[in-house]
Amino acid sequence: MVFSSPIFVFLFLPLTFALYFSVPRKRRNALLLFGSLFFYTWGESKYVMVLVASVIFNYLFGLGLGRPQEPSRRKQLMVLAVAVNLSLLFFCKYSNFVVDNLNIVLSDLGIRPLHLEPVRLVLGISFFTFHSLSYLIDIYRRVASPQKDPVNFGLYIVFFPQLIAGPIIRYHDIVAQLAKRTESMANFACGVQRFVTGLGKKVLIANVLGVVADKIFAIPAPHLTTGLAWLGIVSYTLQIFFDFSGYSDMAIGMCRMFGFRILENFDYPYISRSIREFWKRWHISLSNWFRDYLYVSLGGNRLGTTRTYLNLITVFFLCGFWHGASWNFIVWGMFHGTFLVLERLRITAWLDRVPGPLQHFRTILTVMVGWVFFRAETISKAINYLSAMAGFAEGDSTLSPVAMYLNGAVWTALAAGVILSMPVIPRLSALFQRATAHSVGRPGAAVVGLLASVRIAATGLIFIASAAALASGTYNPFIYFRF
């Protein structure tokens, strides 16, 4: 069950809200916990006990870390807690990858390969493991106290808006809201608007462009043309942004409807002028997690220049590996880490002196090259795809014209994607508000009313168009559900 499925939008979500606002306030967390477990079971019934076991273990570890004891004992307990969480993540997500690569080495050495029954990826394990680690590290660092209420702790881990693909909410940012929060019609209306915006991003833009990207990336290298390669990567660049930021908008909107306020996860990353700026704007919750819990723990930039560069490479190696058990994800992470080091080395300093549009072009081109490694199934396919982008395509453009993949819906999605990936609407809104700032009395009220009416009408139209697309049963998976 995904956020952009009819059963979720028209059945699960309305029913959950109806029950939530009908029970006493003190029972609402328990209801959300039950609903979240039901949500997870619907999509991952076979491994729901893995999630439950993780919640129980980390609740007990948290209580243990909160007890007065010798620093050495607390450190041992913390190491054990981290080891248990990472072991579970490693087994469920990386055991197949390790055995497959080890068997290649063993085969070269003439040794009988190992046999392991394929381990299926547990849905959302990367995200609920990071939530658990955030909780434990916050307690260990004395940033937060252990959560003694098992319902509140369970809700922090399994709350369905963020359970499968984030945003990654750090425990100290939400602990107060687990105990007390404000639900209101204003919050609910704001949350609905945000949810519908995310639904539109996903269904009307990401899904349309995802079909194009999937078809082009599936073309064998001998038939791929330069034009198709560029159309494919442009489509994927927009797809992954609107897919994941759309999911984040829906999660933030649903949290708001339930009275929770969580941090933003995207801030127009494609307007960045450097890779460093890009990572301040892209998947902000993950960037902050790696910065606060890994980069800082490794020494950050406090241990000299060489160690800083090593820390950056290490963090982005693990960031790539976190995204998937595949060498192409590792290459993608190292690719970004290398560019971050180059920017710190000032090797590219001369590029900082070129006009802003050229800095932006350089950054978006770098990001798109990185997305090829992220999207391609193997490194060899990524290299072949990049060769086609560079003009060394083997395909015949007369046999596979770009026009085959373009229709009215695709053109509309491309145009909307390019425009909405920039802060056009917020800036137009700000300009309009400044222009009417001196309107008082009836004119001022009329302006406010007009803006509200436009907002409501736009939200309604987006929802109707999204519902129509959902009813057609078109392409609909979320990219980050795989991680």
WOCORDA-V434718 format. One record per residue. N is the residue number from 1. RES is the residue in one letter. SS is DSSP state (H for helix, E for strand, - for the rest). NEAR is the number of other ideal C-beta (glycine too) atoms within 8 Angstrom. Layout:
n=N res=RES ss=SS near=NEAR
n=N res=RES ss=SS near=NEAR
//
This chain:
n=1 res=M ss=- near=8
n=2 res=V ss=- near=10
n=3 res=F ss=- near=12
n=4 res=S ss=- near=15
n=5 res=S ss=- near=10
n=6 res=P ss=H near=9
n=7 res=I ss=H near=8
n=8 res=F ss=H near=12
n=9 res=V ss=H near=12
n=10 res=F ss=H near=7
n=11 res=L ss=H near=9
n=12 res=F ss=H near=10
n=13 res=L ss=H near=10
n=14 res=P ss=H near=8
n=15 res=L ss=H near=8
n=16 res=T ss=H near=10
n=17 res=F ss=H near=9
n=18 res=A ss=H near=8
n=19 res=L ss=H near=10
n=20 res=Y ss=H near=12
n=21 res=F ss=- near=7
n=22 res=S ss=- near=5
n=23 res=V ss=- near=8
n=24 res=P ss=- near=5
n=25 res=R ss=H near=4
n=26 res=K ss=H near=4
n=27 res=R ss=H near=8
n=28 res=R ss=H near=10
n=29 res=N ss=H near=10
n=30 res=A ss=H near=8
n=31 res=L ss=H near=11
n=32 res=L ss=H near=14
n=33 res=L ss=H near=12
n=34 res=F ss=H near=8
n=35 res=G ss=H near=12
n=36 res=S ss=H near=13
n=37 res=L ss=H near=12
n=38 res=F ss=H near=8
n=39 res=F ss=H near=12
n=40 res=Y ss=H near=16
n=41 res=T ss=H near=9
n=42 res=W ss=H near=9
n=43 res=G ss=H near=10
n=44 res=E ss=H near=12
n=45 res=S ss=H near=7
n=46 res=K ss=H near=5
n=47 res=Y ss=H near=10
n=48 res=V ss=H near=11
n=49 res=M ss=H near=6
n=50 res=V ss=H near=11
n=51 res=L ss=H near=16
n=52 res=V ss=H near=9
n=53 res=A ss=H near=8
n=54 res=S ss=H near=14
n=55 res=V ss=H near=13
n=56 res=I ss=H near=8
n=57 res=F ss=H near=9
n=58 res=N ss=H near=15
n=59 res=Y ss=H near=12
n=60 res=L ss=H near=8
n=61 res=F ss=H near=13
n=62 res=G ss=H near=14
n=63 res=L ss=H near=10
n=64 res=G ss=H near=8
n=65 res=L ss=H near=14
n=66 res=G ss=H near=8
n=67 res=R ss=- near=6
n=68 res=P ss=- near=2
n=69 res=Q ss=- near=5
n=70 res=E ss=- near=5
n=71 res=P ss=H near=5
n=72 res=S ss=H near=6
n=73 res=R ss=H near=8
n=74 res=R ss=H near=11
n=75 res=K ss=H near=8
n=76 res=Q ss=H near=8
n=77 res=L ss=H near=11
n=78 res=M ss=H near=12
n=79 res=V ss=H near=8
n=80 res=L ss=H near=9
n=81 res=A ss=H near=12
n=82 res=V ss=H near=10
n=83 res=A ss=H near=8
n=84 res=V ss=H near=10
n=85 res=N ss=H near=14
n=86 res=L ss=H near=9
n=87 res=S ss=H near=8
n=88 res=L ss=H near=12
n=89 res=L ss=H near=12
n=90 res=F ss=H near=9
n=91 res=F ss=H near=9
n=92 res=C ss=H near=11
n=93 res=K ss=H near=11
n=94 res=Y ss=H near=10
n=95 res=S ss=H near=11
n=96 res=N ss=H near=10
n=97 res=F ss=H near=9
n=98 res=V ss=H near=8
n=99 res=V ss=H near=10
n=100 res=D ss=H near=8
n=101 res=N ss=H near=8
n=102 res=L ss=H near=9
n=103 res=N ss=H near=10
n=104 res=I ss=H near=8
n=105 res=V ss=H near=8
n=106 res=L ss=H near=11
n=107 res=S ss=H near=9
n=108 res=D ss=H near=6
n=109 res=L ss=- near=6
n=110 res=G ss=- near=4
n=111 res=I ss=- near=6
n=112 res=R ss=- near=3
n=113 res=P ss=- near=7
n=114 res=L ss=- near=7
n=115 res=H ss=- near=4
n=116 res=L ss=- near=8
n=117 res=E ss=- near=4
n=118 res=P ss=- near=5
n=119 res=V ss=- near=9
n=120 res=R ss=- near=6
n=121 res=L ss=- near=8
n=122 res=V ss=- near=11
n=123 res=L ss=- near=10
n=124 res=G ss=- near=13
n=125 res=I ss=H near=13
n=126 res=S ss=H near=10
n=127 res=F ss=H near=14
n=128 res=F ss=H near=13
n=129 res=T ss=H near=13
n=130 res=F ss=H near=10
n=131 res=H ss=H near=14
n=132 res=S ss=H near=13
n=133 res=L ss=H near=11
n=134 res=S ss=H near=14
n=135 res=Y ss=H near=16
n=136 res=L ss=H near=16
n=137 res=I ss=H near=10
n=138 res=D ss=H near=12
n=139 res=I ss=H near=14
n=140 res=Y ss=H near=9
n=141 res=R ss=- near=6
n=142 res=R ss=- near=5
n=143 res=V ss=- near=6
n=144 res=A ss=- near=10
n=145 res=S ss=- near=5
n=146 res=P ss=- near=9
n=147 res=Q ss=- near=13
n=148 res=K ss=- near=4
n=149 res=D ss=- near=6
n=150 res=P ss=H near=6
n=151 res=V ss=H near=9
n=152 res=N ss=H near=11
n=153 res=F ss=H near=14
n=154 res=G ss=H near=11
n=155 res=L ss=H near=13
n=156 res=Y ss=H near=15
n=157 res=I ss=H near=15
n=158 res=V ss=H near=14
n=159 res=F ss=- near=11
n=160 res=F ss=H near=11
n=161 res=P ss=H near=10
n=162 res=Q ss=H near=15
n=163 res=L ss=H near=13
n=164 res=I ss=- near=11
n=165 res=A ss=- near=12
n=166 res=G ss=- near=13
n=167 res=P ss=- near=12
n=168 res=I ss=- near=13
n=169 res=I ss=- near=14
n=170 res=R ss=- near=12
n=171 res=Y ss=H near=13
n=172 res=H ss=H near=8
n=173 res=D ss=H near=8
n=174 res=I ss=H near=12
n=175 res=V ss=H near=11
n=176 res=A ss=H near=6
n=177 res=Q ss=H near=10
n=178 res=L ss=H near=11
n=179 res=A ss=H near=6
n=180 res=K ss=- near=4
n=181 res=R ss=- near=8
n=182 res=T ss=- near=5
n=183 res=E ss=- near=8
n=184 res=S ss=- near=7
n=185 res=M ss=H near=5
n=186 res=A ss=H near=6
n=187 res=N ss=H near=12
n=188 res=F ss=H near=11
n=189 res=A ss=H near=8
n=190 res=C ss=H near=10
n=191 res=G ss=H near=15
n=192 res=V ss=H near=11
n=193 res=Q ss=H near=11
n=194 res=R ss=H near=13
n=195 res=F ss=H near=13
n=196 res=V ss=H near=13
n=197 res=T ss=H near=13
n=198 res=G ss=H near=18
n=199 res=L ss=H near=16
n=200 res=G ss=H near=14
n=201 res=K ss=H near=15
n=202 res=K ss=H near=18
n=203 res=V ss=H near=14
n=204 res=L ss=H near=13
n=205 res=I ss=H near=17
n=206 res=A ss=H near=14
n=207 res=N ss=H near=14
n=208 res=V ss=H near=12
n=209 res=L ss=H near=17
n=210 res=G ss=H near=13
n=211 res=V ss=H near=10
n=212 res=V ss=H near=13
n=213 res=A ss=H near=14
n=214 res=D ss=H near=9
n=215 res=K ss=H near=9
n=216 res=I ss=H near=14
n=217 res=F ss=H near=12
n=218 res=A ss=- near=5
n=219 res=I ss=- near=11
n=220 res=P ss=- near=5
n=221 res=A ss=H near=11
n=222 res=P ss=H near=6
n=223 res=H ss=H near=11
n=224 res=L ss=- near=16
n=225 res=T ss=- near=13
n=226 res=T ss=H near=11
n=227 res=G ss=H near=9
n=228 res=L ss=H near=17
n=229 res=A ss=H near=14
n=230 res=W ss=H near=9
n=231 res=L ss=H near=13
n=232 res=G ss=H near=13
n=233 res=I ss=H near=15
n=234 res=V ss=H near=10
n=235 res=S ss=H near=15
n=236 res=Y ss=H near=14
n=237 res=T ss=H near=13
n=238 res=L ss=H near=16
n=239 res=Q ss=H near=14
n=240 res=I ss=H near=13
n=241 res=F ss=H near=13
n=242 res=F ss=H near=16
n=243 res=D ss=H near=15
n=244 res=F ss=H near=14
n=245 res=S ss=H near=12
n=246 res=G ss=H near=17
n=247 res=Y ss=H near=14
n=248 res=S ss=H near=14
n=249 res=D ss=H near=13
n=250 res=M ss=H near=16
n=251 res=A ss=H near=16
n=252 res=I ss=H near=16
n=253 res=G ss=H near=17
n=254 res=M ss=H near=12
n=255 res=C ss=H near=14
n=256 res=R ss=H near=14
n=257 res=M ss=H near=12
n=258 res=F ss=- near=12
n=259 res=G ss=- near=10
n=260 res=F ss=- near=9
n=261 res=R ss=- near=5
n=262 res=I ss=- near=11
n=263 res=L ss=- near=8
n=264 res=E ss=- near=7
n=265 res=N ss=- near=11
n=266 res=F ss=- near=13
n=267 res=D ss=- near=7
n=268 res=Y ss=- near=9
n=269 res=P ss=H near=11
n=270 res=Y ss=H near=10
n=271 res=I ss=H near=10
n=272 res=S ss=- near=13
n=273 res=R ss=- near=8
n=274 res=S ss=- near=10
n=275 res=I ss=H near=13
n=276 res=R ss=H near=8
n=277 res=E ss=H near=10
n=278 res=F ss=H near=12
n=279 res=W ss=H near=10
n=280 res=K ss=H near=10
n=281 res=R ss=H near=12
n=282 res=W ss=- near=9
n=283 res=H ss=- near=9
n=284 res=I ss=H near=14
n=285 res=S ss=H near=13
n=286 res=L ss=H near=11
n=287 res=S ss=H near=11
n=288 res=N ss=H near=10
n=289 res=W ss=H near=13
n=290 res=F ss=H near=12
n=291 res=R ss=H near=10
n=292 res=D ss=H near=9
n=293 res=Y ss=H near=10
n=294 res=L ss=H near=12
n=295 res=Y ss=H near=11
n=296 res=V ss=- near=9
n=297 res=S ss=- near=6
n=298 res=L ss=- near=9
n=299 res=G ss=- near=10
n=300 res=G ss=- near=9
n=301 res=N ss=- near=6
n=302 res=R ss=- near=4
n=303 res=L ss=- near=7
n=304 res=G ss=- near=5
n=305 res=T ss=H near=5
n=306 res=T ss=H near=6
n=307 res=R ss=H near=9
n=308 res=T ss=H near=13
n=309 res=Y ss=H near=11
n=310 res=L ss=H near=8
n=311 res=N ss=H near=13
n=312 res=L ss=H near=13
n=313 res=I ss=H near=12
n=314 res=T ss=H near=10
n=315 res=V ss=H near=14
n=316 res=F ss=H near=13
n=317 res=F ss=H near=12
n=318 res=L ss=H near=11
n=319 res=C ss=H near=13
n=320 res=G ss=H near=14
n=321 res=F ss=H near=12
n=322 res=W ss=H near=8
n=323 res=H ss=H near=10
n=324 res=G ss=- near=8
n=325 res=A ss=- near=8
n=326 res=S ss=- near=8
n=327 res=W ss=H near=7
n=328 res=N ss=H near=14
n=329 res=F ss=H near=14
n=330 res=I ss=H near=11
n=331 res=V ss=H near=12
n=332 res=W ss=H near=14
n=333 res=G ss=H near=15
n=334 res=M ss=H near=12
n=335 res=F ss=H near=11
n=336 res=H ss=H near=14
n=337 res=G ss=H near=14
n=338 res=T ss=H near=9
n=339 res=F ss=H near=10
n=340 res=L ss=H near=13
n=341 res=V ss=H near=11
n=342 res=L ss=H near=9
n=343 res=E ss=H near=11
n=344 res=R ss=H near=9
n=345 res=L ss=H near=7
n=346 res=R ss=- near=6
n=347 res=I ss=- near=5
n=348 res=T ss=- near=8
n=349 res=A ss=H near=7
n=350 res=W ss=H near=6
n=351 res=L ss=H near=9
n=352 res=D ss=H near=8
n=353 res=R ss=H near=5
n=354 res=V ss=- near=7
n=355 res=P ss=- near=5
n=356 res=G ss=H near=6
n=357 res=P ss=H near=6
n=358 res=L ss=H near=9
n=359 res=Q ss=H near=13
n=360 res=H ss=H near=11
n=361 res=F ss=H near=8
n=362 res=R ss=H near=9
n=363 res=T ss=H near=14
n=364 res=I ss=H near=11
n=365 res=L ss=H near=8
n=366 res=T ss=H near=10
n=367 res=V ss=H near=13
n=368 res=M ss=H near=11
n=369 res=V ss=H near=10
n=370 res=G ss=H near=11
n=371 res=W ss=H near=13
n=372 res=V ss=H near=13
n=373 res=F ss=H near=14
n=374 res=F ss=H near=11
n=375 res=R ss=H near=10
n=376 res=A ss=- near=12
n=377 res=E ss=- near=4
n=378 res=T ss=- near=9
n=379 res=I ss=H near=10
n=380 res=S ss=H near=6
n=381 res=K ss=H near=11
n=382 res=A ss=H near=13
n=383 res=I ss=H near=8
n=384 res=N ss=H near=10
n=385 res=Y ss=H near=16
n=386 res=L ss=H near=10
n=387 res=S ss=H near=10
n=388 res=A ss=H near=17
n=389 res=M ss=H near=11
n=390 res=A ss=- near=7
n=391 res=G ss=- near=6
n=392 res=F ss=- near=6
n=393 res=A ss=- near=11
n=394 res=E ss=- near=8
n=395 res=G ss=- near=13
n=396 res=D ss=- near=7
n=397 res=S ss=- near=11
n=398 res=T ss=- near=4
n=399 res=L ss=- near=7
n=400 res=S ss=- near=11
n=401 res=P ss=- near=8
n=402 res=V ss=H near=10
n=403 res=A ss=H near=5
n=404 res=M ss=H near=6
n=405 res=Y ss=H near=10
n=406 res=L ss=- near=8
n=407 res=N ss=- near=5
n=408 res=G ss=H near=5
n=409 res=A ss=H near=7
n=410 res=V ss=H near=13
n=411 res=W ss=H near=9
n=412 res=T ss=H near=9
n=413 res=A ss=H near=13
n=414 res=L ss=H near=12
n=415 res=A ss=H near=8
n=416 res=A ss=H near=10
n=417 res=G ss=H near=13
n=418 res=V ss=H near=9
n=419 res=I ss=H near=8
n=420 res=L ss=H near=11
n=421 res=S ss=- near=11
n=422 res=M ss=- near=9
n=423 res=P ss=- near=7
n=424 res=V ss=H near=8
n=425 res=I ss=H near=7
n=426 res=P ss=H near=7
n=427 res=R ss=H near=8
n=428 res=L ss=H near=8
n=429 res=S ss=H near=9
n=430 res=A ss=H near=8
n=431 res=L ss=H near=8
n=432 res=F ss=H near=9
n=433 res=Q ss=H near=8
n=434 res=R ss=H near=7
n=435 res=A ss=H near=6
n=436 res=T ss=- near=10
n=437 res=A ss=- near=6
n=438 res=H ss=- near=4
n=439 res=S ss=- near=9
n=440 res=V ss=- near=5
n=441 res=G ss=H near=6
n=442 res=R ss=H near=5
n=443 res=P ss=H near=9
n=444 res=G ss=H near=10
n=445 res=A ss=H near=8
n=446 res=A ss=H near=9
n=447 res=V ss=H near=10
n=448 res=V ss=H near=8
n=449 res=G ss=H near=8
n=450 res=L ss=H near=8
n=451 res=L ss=H near=10
n=452 res=A ss=H near=8
n=453 res=S ss=H near=8
n=454 res=V ss=H near=8
n=455 res=R ss=H near=9
n=456 res=I ss=H near=8
n=457 res=A ss=H near=8
n=458 res=A ss=H near=8
n=459 res=T ss=H near=12
n=460 res=G ss=H near=8
n=461 res=L ss=H near=8
n=462 res=I ss=H near=13
n=463 res=F ss=H near=11
n=464 res=I ss=H near=8
n=465 res=A ss=H near=11
n=466 res=S ss=H near=15
n=467 res=A ss=H near=10
n=468 res=A ss=H near=8
n=469 res=A ss=H near=11
n=470 res=L ss=H near=14
n=471 res=A ss=H near=7
n=472 res=S ss=- near=6
n=473 res=G ss=- near=4
n=474 res=T ss=- near=8
n=475 res=Y ss=- near=7
n=476 res=N ss=- near=9
n=477 res=P ss=- near=6
n=478 res=F ss=- near=13
n=479 res=I ss=H near=9
n=480 res=Y ss=H near=10
n=481 res=F ss=H near=11
n=482 res=R ss=H near=6
n=483 res=F ss=- near=9
//
